[in-house]
Amino acid sequence: MAMKITNKAYDAIKWIVVIVIPAVITLYSTLGGIWGFSYVQEITGTLAAIDVFLGVIMKYNFTYYFSDQ
């Protein structure tokens, strides 16, 4: 059984998953290469995995929402 979320919450999560996390990954990866930050691969890989996980949850919730109507 999936948890239903409001449209406002869905839109906020979608914005984070589609815009914010990929932008943070790109920014950190680029600046890490230029400035020699530590653990660039580990941090960007972790953020990418979290982003994919949240995307899957969103897709499941979206599918569940429309199958319920």
VMD Tcl script that draws the C-alpha trace (Angstrom):
set ca {
  {0.00 0.00 0.00}
  {1.45 3.34 -1.05}
  {1.26 6.52 0.91}
  {-0.64 9.28 -0.88}
  {0.95 12.70 -0.91}
  {-0.47 16.08 -1.79}
  {0.12 17.72 -5.16}
  {2.20 20.42 -3.46}
  {4.44 17.81 -1.80}
  {4.77 15.87 -5.05}
  {5.75 19.02 -6.93}
  {8.35 19.91 -4.28}
  {9.86 16.41 -4.32}
  {9.86 16.38 -8.12}
  {11.67 19.74 -8.20}
  {14.30 18.40 -5.79}
  {14.76 15.15 -7.71}
  {14.75 16.62 -11.22}
  {16.49 19.99 -10.68}
  {18.24 20.39 -7.32}
  {20.07 17.09 -6.78}
  {21.44 16.84 -10.35}
  {22.57 20.49 -10.12}
  {24.33 19.82 -6.80}
  {26.00 16.72 -8.26}
  {27.23 18.68 -11.26}
  {28.41 21.62 -9.17}
  {30.28 19.48 -6.64}
  {31.81 17.27 -9.32}
  {33.00 20.26 -11.35}
  {34.33 22.26 -8.42}
  {35.85 19.13 -6.91}
  {37.82 18.54 -10.09}
  {38.97 22.14 -10.27}
  {39.77 22.65 -6.58}
  {40.71 19.12 -5.57}
  {37.89 18.43 -3.10}
  {38.05 15.16 -1.21}
  {35.77 12.19 -1.93}
  {34.24 13.67 -5.10}
  {33.38 10.29 -6.59}
  {31.95 8.95 -3.34}
  {29.80 12.01 -2.66}
  {28.49 12.43 -6.19}
  {27.84 8.69 -6.49}
  {25.90 8.72 -3.22}
  {23.84 11.71 -4.30}
  {23.11 10.08 -7.65}
  {21.97 6.87 -5.93}
  {19.68 8.88 -3.62}
  {18.31 10.76 -6.63}
  {17.52 7.53 -8.50}
  {15.89 6.06 -5.38}
  {13.68 9.12 -4.92}
  {12.80 9.05 -8.63}
  {11.67 5.43 -8.35}
  {9.53 6.24 -5.31}
  {7.98 9.17 -7.19}
  {7.21 7.00 -10.21}
  {5.63 4.33 -8.00}
  {3.52 6.91 -6.19}
  {2.48 8.50 -9.50}
  {1.47 5.11 -10.94}
  {-0.40 4.17 -7.77}
  {-2.22 7.51 -7.72}
  {-3.57 7.10 -11.26}
  {-4.45 3.43 -10.82}
  {-6.61 4.41 -7.84}
  {-8.80 6.81 -9.83}
}
mol new
graphics top color blue
foreach p $ca { graphics top sphere $p radius 0.5 }
foreach p [lrange $ca 0 end-1] q [lrange $ca 1 end] { graphics top cylinder $p $q radius 0.2 }
display resetview
